[in-house]
Amino acid sequence: MREFEDLTSLETVDTFIQNSKLSFIYISKNNCSVCHGLLPQVQALMEKYPNIALGHVNVDTVEEIVGRFNIFTAPVLLLFVNGKEYIREARIVHMDLFEQKIDKIYENVVGP
């Protein structure tokens, strides 16, 4: 299973987003049952998309992420294409709809 890179500062988050054509960030917090329950599902889904760089940010560690990305709840799933946010899902994520959104973008950026 693909691992998420731990991003521990706002600078590493920005560098991570800028260094990949496709980048995905999973934002969670401590003591969040939804965050911990959803992560393995997202991790399994991302196996389908080898060209997406995977990052993880803990809000309790990188508190500035809240202001940078207007985070109001957790978890938050963000997909960036060439540094621009294309998908944002938060809290309750319908995995089948999320997968359809990623499929469309991935096919357009990477190809079939």
MODELLER restraints for C-alpha pairs under 7 A, 6 or more apart:
rsr = mdl.restraints
at = mdl.atoms
rsr.add(forms.Gaussian(group=physical.xy_distance, feature=features.Distance(at['CA:1:A'], at['CA:44:A']), mean=6.88, stdev=0.5))
rsr.add(forms.Gaussian(group=physical.xy_distance, feature=features.Distance(at['CA:1:A'], at['CA:47:A']), mean=6.84, stdev=0.5))
rsr.add(forms.Gaussian(group=physical.xy_distance, feature=features.Distance(at['CA:2:A'], at['CA:43:A']), mean=6.77, stdev=0.5))
rsr.add(forms.Gaussian(group=physical.xy_distance, feature=features.Distance(at['CA:2:A'], at['CA:47:A']), mean=6.53, stdev=0.5))
rsr.add(forms.Gaussian(group=physical.xy_distance, feature=features.Distance(at['CA:4:A'], at['CA:54:A']), mean=4.88, stdev=0.5))
rsr.add(forms.Gaussian(group=physical.xy_distance, feature=features.Distance(at['CA:4:A'], at['CA:55:A']), mean=4.84, stdev=0.5))
rsr.add(forms.Gaussian(group=physical.xy_distance, feature=features.Distance(at['CA:4:A'], at['CA:56:A']), mean=5.71, stdev=0.5))
rsr.add(forms.Gaussian(group=physical.xy_distance, feature=features.Distance(at['CA:5:A'], at['CA:54:A']), mean=6.10, stdev=0.5))
rsr.add(forms.Gaussian(group=physical.xy_distance, feature=features.Distance(at['CA:5:A'], at['CA:55:A']), mean=4.53, stdev=0.5))
rsr.add(forms.Gaussian(group=physical.xy_distance, feature=features.Distance(at['CA:5:A'], at['CA:56:A']), mean=5.88, stdev=0.5))
rsr.add(forms.Gaussian(group=physical.xy_distance, feature=features.Distance(at['CA:6:A'], at['CA:55:A']), mean=5.94, stdev=0.5))
rsr.add(forms.Gaussian(group=physical.xy_distance, feature=features.Distance(at['CA:6:A'], at['CA:56:A']), mean=4.99, stdev=0.5))
rsr.add(forms.Gaussian(group=physical.xy_distance, feature=features.Distance(at['CA:6:A'], at['CA:57:A']), mean=6.25, stdev=0.5))
rsr.add(forms.Gaussian(group=physical.xy_distance, feature=features.Distance(at['CA:7:A'], at['CA:13:A']), mean=5.83, stdev=0.5))
rsr.add(forms.Gaussian(group=physical.xy_distance, feature=features.Distance(at['CA:7:A'], at['CA:55:A']), mean=6.36, stdev=0.5))
rsr.add(forms.Gaussian(group=physical.xy_distance, feature=features.Distance(at['CA:7:A'], at['CA:56:A']), mean=5.83, stdev=0.5))
rsr.add(forms.Gaussian(group=physical.xy_distance, feature=features.Distance(at['CA:7:A'], at['CA:57:A']), mean=5.32, stdev=0.5))
rsr.add(forms.Gaussian(group=physical.xy_distance, feature=features.Distance(at['CA:8:A'], at['CA:57:A']), mean=6.63, stdev=0.5))
rsr.add(forms.Gaussian(group=physical.xy_distance, feature=features.Distance(at['CA:8:A'], at['CA:61:A']), mean=6.70, stdev=0.5))
rsr.add(forms.Gaussian(group=physical.xy_distance, feature=features.Distance(at['CA:8:A'], at['CA:62:A']), mean=6.12, stdev=0.5))
rsr.add(forms.Gaussian(group=physical.xy_distance, feature=features.Distance(at['CA:9:A'], at['CA:62:A']), mean=5.64, stdev=0.5))
rsr.add(forms.Gaussian(group=physical.xy_distance, feature=features.Distance(at['CA:10:A'], at['CA:62:A']), mean=6.83, stdev=0.5))
rsr.add(forms.Gaussian(group=physical.xy_distance, feature=features.Distance(at['CA:10:A'], at['CA:64:A']), mean=6.75, stdev=0.5))
rsr.add(forms.Gaussian(group=physical.xy_distance, feature=features.Distance(at['CA:10:A'], at['CA:65:A']), mean=6.47, stdev=0.5))
rsr.add(forms.Gaussian(group=physical.xy_distance, feature=features.Distance(at['CA:17:A'], at['CA:23:A']), mean=5.76, stdev=0.5))
rsr.add(forms.Gaussian(group=physical.xy_distance, feature=features.Distance(at['CA:17:A'], at['CA:80:A']), mean=6.96, stdev=0.5))
rsr.add(forms.Gaussian(group=physical.xy_distance, feature=features.Distance(at['CA:17:A'], at['CA:83:A']), mean=5.52, stdev=0.5))
rsr.add(forms.Gaussian(group=physical.xy_distance, feature=features.Distance(at['CA:18:A'], at['CA:82:A']), mean=6.86, stdev=0.5))
rsr.add(forms.Gaussian(group=physical.xy_distance, feature=features.Distance(at['CA:18:A'], at['CA:83:A']), mean=5.35, stdev=0.5))
rsr.add(forms.Gaussian(group=physical.xy_distance, feature=features.Distance(at['CA:20:A'], at['CA:53:A']), mean=6.56, stdev=0.5))
rsr.add(forms.Gaussian(group=physical.xy_distance, feature=features.Distance(at['CA:20:A'], at['CA:82:A']), mean=6.90, stdev=0.5))
rsr.add(forms.Gaussian(group=physical.xy_distance, feature=features.Distance(at['CA:21:A'], at['CA:81:A']), mean=5.57, stdev=0.5))
rsr.add(forms.Gaussian(group=physical.xy_distance, feature=features.Distance(at['CA:21:A'], at['CA:82:A']), mean=4.68, stdev=0.5))
rsr.add(forms.Gaussian(group=physical.xy_distance, feature=features.Distance(at['CA:22:A'], at['CA:51:A']), mean=6.82, stdev=0.5))
rsr.add(forms.Gaussian(group=physical.xy_distance, feature=features.Distance(at['CA:22:A'], at['CA:52:A']), mean=4.87, stdev=0.5))
rsr.add(forms.Gaussian(group=physical.xy_distance, feature=features.Distance(at['CA:22:A'], at['CA:53:A']), mean=6.25, stdev=0.5))
rsr.add(forms.Gaussian(group=physical.xy_distance, feature=features.Distance(at['CA:22:A'], at['CA:80:A']), mean=5.73, stdev=0.5))
rsr.add(forms.Gaussian(group=physical.xy_distance, feature=features.Distance(at['CA:22:A'], at['CA:81:A']), mean=4.80, stdev=0.5))
rsr.add(forms.Gaussian(group=physical.xy_distance, feature=features.Distance(at['CA:22:A'], at['CA:82:A']), mean=6.41, stdev=0.5))
rsr.add(forms.Gaussian(group=physical.xy_distance, feature=features.Distance(at['CA:23:A'], at['CA:52:A']), mean=5.26, stdev=0.5))
rsr.add(forms.Gaussian(group=physical.xy_distance, feature=features.Distance(at['CA:23:A'], at['CA:53:A']), mean=4.60, stdev=0.5))
rsr.add(forms.Gaussian(group=physical.xy_distance, feature=features.Distance(at['CA:23:A'], at['CA:54:A']), mean=6.12, stdev=0.5))
rsr.add(forms.Gaussian(group=physical.xy_distance, feature=features.Distance(at['CA:23:A'], at['CA:79:A']), mean=5.83, stdev=0.5))
rsr.add(forms.Gaussian(group=physical.xy_distance, feature=features.Distance(at['CA:23:A'], at['CA:80:A']), mean=5.14, stdev=0.5))
rsr.add(forms.Gaussian(group=physical.xy_distance, feature=features.Distance(at['CA:23:A'], at['CA:81:A']), mean=6.66, stdev=0.5))
rsr.add(forms.Gaussian(group=physical.xy_distance, feature=features.Distance(at['CA:24:A'], at['CA:52:A']), mean=6.53, stdev=0.5))
rsr.add(forms.Gaussian(group=physical.xy_distance, feature=features.Distance(at['CA:24:A'], at['CA:53:A']), mean=6.01, stdev=0.5))
rsr.add(forms.Gaussian(group=physical.xy_distance, feature=features.Distance(at['CA:24:A'], at['CA:54:A']), mean=5.04, stdev=0.5))
rsr.add(forms.Gaussian(group=physical.xy_distance, feature=features.Distance(at['CA:24:A'], at['CA:55:A']), mean=6.04, stdev=0.5))
rsr.add(forms.Gaussian(group=physical.xy_distance, feature=features.Distance(at['CA:24:A'], at['CA:78:A']), mean=5.60, stdev=0.5))
rsr.add(forms.Gaussian(group=physical.xy_distance, feature=features.Distance(at['CA:24:A'], at['CA:79:A']), mean=4.44, stdev=0.5))
rsr.add(forms.Gaussian(group=physical.xy_distance, feature=features.Distance(at['CA:24:A'], at['CA:80:A']), mean=6.20, stdev=0.5))
rsr.add(forms.Gaussian(group=physical.xy_distance, feature=features.Distance(at['CA:25:A'], at['CA:54:A']), mean=6.11, stdev=0.5))
rsr.add(forms.Gaussian(group=physical.xy_distance, feature=features.Distance(at['CA:25:A'], at['CA:55:A']), mean=4.65, stdev=0.5))
rsr.add(forms.Gaussian(group=physical.xy_distance, feature=features.Distance(at['CA:25:A'], at['CA:56:A']), mean=5.47, stdev=0.5))
rsr.add(forms.Gaussian(group=physical.xy_distance, feature=features.Distance(at['CA:25:A'], at['CA:77:A']), mean=5.95, stdev=0.5))
rsr.add(forms.Gaussian(group=physical.xy_distance, feature=features.Distance(at['CA:25:A'], at['CA:78:A']), mean=5.19, stdev=0.5))
rsr.add(forms.Gaussian(group=physical.xy_distance, feature=features.Distance(at['CA:25:A'], at['CA:79:A']), mean=6.54, stdev=0.5))
rsr.add(forms.Gaussian(group=physical.xy_distance, feature=features.Distance(at['CA:26:A'], at['CA:55:A']), mean=6.25, stdev=0.5))
rsr.add(forms.Gaussian(group=physical.xy_distance, feature=features.Distance(at['CA:26:A'], at['CA:56:A']), mean=4.75, stdev=0.5))
rsr.add(forms.Gaussian(group=physical.xy_distance, feature=features.Distance(at['CA:26:A'], at['CA:57:A']), mean=6.23, stdev=0.5))
rsr.add(forms.Gaussian(group=physical.xy_distance, feature=features.Distance(at['CA:26:A'], at['CA:76:A']), mean=6.03, stdev=0.5))
rsr.add(forms.Gaussian(group=physical.xy_distance, feature=features.Distance(at['CA:26:A'], at['CA:77:A']), mean=4.85, stdev=0.5))
rsr.add(forms.Gaussian(group=physical.xy_distance, feature=features.Distance(at['CA:26:A'], at['CA:78:A']), mean=6.58, stdev=0.5))
rsr.add(forms.Gaussian(group=physical.xy_distance, feature=features.Distance(at['CA:27:A'], at['CA:56:A']), mean=5.91, stdev=0.5))
rsr.add(forms.Gaussian(group=physical.xy_distance, feature=features.Distance(at['CA:27:A'], at['CA:57:A']), mean=4.80, stdev=0.5))
rsr.add(forms.Gaussian(group=physical.xy_distance, feature=features.Distance(at['CA:27:A'], at['CA:58:A']), mean=5.86, stdev=0.5))
rsr.add(forms.Gaussian(group=physical.xy_distance, feature=features.Distance(at['CA:27:A'], at['CA:59:A']), mean=6.70, stdev=0.5))
rsr.add(forms.Gaussian(group=physical.xy_distance, feature=features.Distance(at['CA:27:A'], at['CA:74:A']), mean=6.72, stdev=0.5))
rsr.add(forms.Gaussian(group=physical.xy_distance, feature=features.Distance(at['CA:27:A'], at['CA:75:A']), mean=5.43, stdev=0.5))
rsr.add(forms.Gaussian(group=physical.xy_distance, feature=features.Distance(at['CA:27:A'], at['CA:76:A']), mean=5.00, stdev=0.5))
rsr.add(forms.Gaussian(group=physical.xy_distance, feature=features.Distance(at['CA:27:A'], at['CA:77:A']), mean=6.32, stdev=0.5))
rsr.add(forms.Gaussian(group=physical.xy_distance, feature=features.Distance(at['CA:28:A'], at['CA:35:A']), mean=5.54, stdev=0.5))
rsr.add(forms.Gaussian(group=physical.xy_distance, feature=features.Distance(at['CA:28:A'], at['CA:57:A']), mean=6.38, stdev=0.5))
rsr.add(forms.Gaussian(group=physical.xy_distance, feature=features.Distance(at['CA:28:A'], at['CA:58:A']), mean=5.04, stdev=0.5))
rsr.add(forms.Gaussian(group=physical.xy_distance, feature=features.Distance(at['CA:28:A'], at['CA:59:A']), mean=6.02, stdev=0.5))
rsr.add(forms.Gaussian(group=physical.xy_distance, feature=features.Distance(at['CA:28:A'], at['CA:74:A']), mean=5.37, stdev=0.5))
rsr.add(forms.Gaussian(group=physical.xy_distance, feature=features.Distance(at['CA:28:A'], at['CA:75:A']), mean=4.64, stdev=0.5))
rsr.add(forms.Gaussian(group=physical.xy_distance, feature=features.Distance(at['CA:28:A'], at['CA:76:A']), mean=6.73, stdev=0.5))
rsr.add(forms.Gaussian(group=physical.xy_distance, feature=features.Distance(at['CA:29:A'], at['CA:58:A']), mean=5.10, stdev=0.5))
rsr.add(forms.Gaussian(group=physical.xy_distance, feature=features.Distance(at['CA:29:A'], at['CA:59:A']), mean=5.15, stdev=0.5))
rsr.add(forms.Gaussian(group=physical.xy_distance, feature=features.Distance(at['CA:29:A'], at['CA:60:A']), mean=5.76, stdev=0.5))
rsr.add(forms.Gaussian(group=physical.xy_distance, feature=features.Distance(at['CA:29:A'], at['CA:74:A']), mean=6.60, stdev=0.5))
rsr.add(forms.Gaussian(group=physical.xy_distance, feature=features.Distance(at['CA:30:A'], at['CA:60:A']), mean=6.68, stdev=0.5))
rsr.add(forms.Gaussian(group=physical.xy_distance, feature=features.Distance(at['CA:35:A'], at['CA:74:A']), mean=6.57, stdev=0.5))
rsr.add(forms.Gaussian(group=physical.xy_distance, feature=features.Distance(at['CA:35:A'], at['CA:75:A']), mean=5.09, stdev=0.5))
rsr.add(forms.Gaussian(group=physical.xy_distance, feature=features.Distance(at['CA:59:A'], at['CA:65:A']), mean=6.62, stdev=0.5))
rsr.add(forms.Gaussian(group=physical.xy_distance, feature=features.Distance(at['CA:73:A'], at['CA:90:A']), mean=6.92, stdev=0.5))
rsr.add(forms.Gaussian(group=physical.xy_distance, feature=features.Distance(at['CA:73:A'], at['CA:91:A']), mean=6.44, stdev=0.5))
rsr.add(forms.Gaussian(group=physical.xy_distance, feature=features.Distance(at['CA:74:A'], at['CA:90:A']), mean=6.42, stdev=0.5))
rsr.add(forms.Gaussian(group=physical.xy_distance, feature=features.Distance(at['CA:74:A'], at['CA:91:A']), mean=5.42, stdev=0.5))
rsr.add(forms.Gaussian(group=physical.xy_distance, feature=features.Distance(at['CA:75:A'], at['CA:90:A']), mean=5.67, stdev=0.5))
rsr.add(forms.Gaussian(group=physical.xy_distance, feature=features.Distance(at['CA:75:A'], at['CA:91:A']), mean=5.11, stdev=0.5))
rsr.add(forms.Gaussian(group=physical.xy_distance, feature=features.Distance(at['CA:76:A'], at['CA:88:A']), mean=6.99, stdev=0.5))
rsr.add(forms.Gaussian(group=physical.xy_distance, feature=features.Distance(at['CA:76:A'], at['CA:89:A']), mean=5.71, stdev=0.5))
rsr.add(forms.Gaussian(group=physical.xy_distance, feature=features.Distance(at['CA:76:A'], at['CA:90:A']), mean=4.33, stdev=0.5))
rsr.add(forms.Gaussian(group=physical.xy_distance, feature=features.Distance(at['CA:76:A'], at['CA:91:A']), mean=6.40, stdev=0.5))
rsr.add(forms.Gaussian(group=physical.xy_distance, feature=features.Distance(at['CA:77:A'], at['CA:88:A']), mean=5.60, stdev=0.5))
rsr.add(forms.Gaussian(group=physical.xy_distance, feature=features.Distance(at['CA:77:A'], at['CA:89:A']), mean=5.07, stdev=0.5))
rsr.add(forms.Gaussian(group=physical.xy_distance, feature=features.Distance(at['CA:77:A'], at['CA:90:A']), mean=6.22, stdev=0.5))
rsr.add(forms.Gaussian(group=physical.xy_distance, feature=features.Distance(at['CA:78:A'], at['CA:85:A']), mean=6.83, stdev=0.5))
rsr.add(forms.Gaussian(group=physical.xy_distance, feature=features.Distance(at['CA:78:A'], at['CA:87:A']), mean=5.57, stdev=0.5))
rsr.add(forms.Gaussian(group=physical.xy_distance, feature=features.Distance(at['CA:78:A'], at['CA:88:A']), mean=4.75, stdev=0.5))
rsr.add(forms.Gaussian(group=physical.xy_distance, feature=features.Distance(at['CA:78:A'], at['CA:89:A']), mean=6.73, stdev=0.5))
rsr.add(forms.Gaussian(group=physical.xy_distance, feature=features.Distance(at['CA:79:A'], at['CA:85:A']), mean=5.89, stdev=0.5))
rsr.add(forms.Gaussian(group=physical.xy_distance, feature=features.Distance(at['CA:79:A'], at['CA:86:A']), mean=5.72, stdev=0.5))
rsr.add(forms.Gaussian(group=physical.xy_distance, feature=features.Distance(at['CA:79:A'], at['CA:87:A']), mean=5.00, stdev=0.5))
rsr.add(forms.Gaussian(group=physical.xy_distance, feature=features.Distance(at['CA:79:A'], at['CA:88:A']), mean=6.73, stdev=0.5))
rsr.add(forms.Gaussian(group=physical.xy_distance, feature=features.Distance(at['CA:80:A'], at['CA:86:A']), mean=5.52, stdev=0.5))
